[in-house]
Amino acid sequence: MTALRRDGFSLIELLMALVVMAIVGNAILAMVIAMQRITRQQSEVAALQGSLRTGLQLLQAELLELAPEDLTDLSDRQLGYRAMRGIGETCELGTTELKLRKATYAGLRPPTYGRDGLWLFLDGDSTRTTDDRWIVLDLGGVAASACPDGEEAWSLGISLAPEDLARGWVPGPIRTFEQMEIGQVQADGQEWLGIRSIGFGEESLVPVTGPVPWNGVRFRYLDQDDALTGNPLAVTSILITLRGVTERPVGIGNGGVIAPTDSLTLRIRLRN
């Protein structure tokens, strides 16, 4: 009787196969880990760049309409300013009340008592520009009213000196503003770009975008010769550097981690 012959793998062949499989498996695993690391890094960097763009849009929206007279507090890390919230035309003007024609008003919201202030334009002689100026008025109240011609208006409580009343024009331009502050603030153990409404009574900056590094927000105030100045009335442009950092660190291999950073620079030219 002939014995059946069974072909198979020797122990050496099995060991070699296992070694090859281990090498290929390690290579695949390393590739997967690297791809995950790259994907996470790209995700964090994309979020960082999105945060910087959000900060840039906020700065542009808040600061583009500023004039030197709107700057109230200058520092490297924070800026106090009067942010324009609307513009319109008077239809009546007195020492204790002005009427703002509703049909001419364009703004984010109607004038708000307890939150907004007023800029009133004065011009004693329309043939000269040397006496043209805007003056700041407190908003003493807001009520529905009507212009002398019957059109809808807001009655705004003010306190205007008689000599300034003599230099006022009807119809004349008026701007509403909100006293604001923007800068760097710490919250939840990280640094952020924050903003607050002083006019609305907010006591501290509210984080709006970030995080940023310790030197994430920097303001530089330049005069007409591009020299640094600390005099608000001499400022013709503001150079703003906004730096960002990823919210979480990302791996770079061999157990190392980094927090990628990026930055944007914005120049705001003030109105004359």
C-alpha positions, 0 to 999 in steps of 0.5 A, a space after each residue: 500500500 502506497 502512503 499518501 504524500 501531502 505537500 505543505 510549508 516548512 517552518 522556515 517558510 512560515 517564519 519568512 512569510 510572517 516577517 514579510 507580512 510584519 514589514 508590509 503591515 508596519 509600512 501600511 500602518 506608518 502610512 495611515 498614521 502619517 496620513 491621519 497626521 497630515 489630515 489633522 494638521 491641514 484641518 487645524 491650519 484651515 481652521 486657523 486661517 478661517 479664524 484669521 479671516 474672521 478677525 480681518 473682516 471684523 477689523 475692517 467692518 469696525 474700523 474702516 469708517 474711522 476719522 482721527 477724532 473717533 480714536 479715544 484710546 491708543 495702545 499696542 494691544 487695544 484700541 478704543 474708538 467710536 464706531 459709526 452705526 448710522 448716518 442721516 439728515 436732520 430736519 429740525 435742530 434746537 438746543 435740547 432736541 434735534 429731529 432725524 428724518 427716518 427716510 434719510 437714515 442708513 445704519 445697522 439699527 435705529 439710534 439707541 438711548 443708553 448705547 449710542 452717541 451723536 456726531 453733529 456737523 457744524 459749518 459757520 460759513 459754507 464758503 470756507 472749510 476751515 470752520 467745518 467740524 464735527 462735535 460729539 453729543 450725548 444722546 439724551 433720549 429717543 422718541 418717535 416724532 415728525 419733521 415740520 413737513 410731516 415726514 416720520 422722524 426720531 426726536 433725539 434729546 441733546 444739549 447744544 450750546 447756542 453758539 453751536 446751534 448758530 453754526 448748525 445746518 438744517 438739513 445737515 448730516 448727523 452720525 450715530 456712533 457706539 463707543 467700542 474697544 477691540 484688542 487681545 483678551 485672555 479666556 479659558 487659558 488662551 488668548 483671543 481677539 476680543 471686542 466690547 461695547 463700552 456704550 452698552 456697558 460691557 465691562 470686559 472684552 468678549 472673545 470673538 475669534 482665535 486663539 492667538 499667541 501672546 503677541 497675537 494682536 498689535 496696533 501701530 498708529 502712523 502719521 502722514 509721514 508713516 512715522 509712529 505717533 501716540 497723538 490720536 489727531 495725528 493718526 492717518 492710518 492704523 497698521 494692524 498685525 493679527 497672528 493666529 495659532 491652532 487651537 490644538 497642537 499637531 504631531 510632526 512624527 517621532 513623538 514631537 508636536 507643534 502648534 502651527 501659526 500664521 499672520 495677516 497684516 491690515 492697514 486702515 486709512 482714516 477719513 480726513 
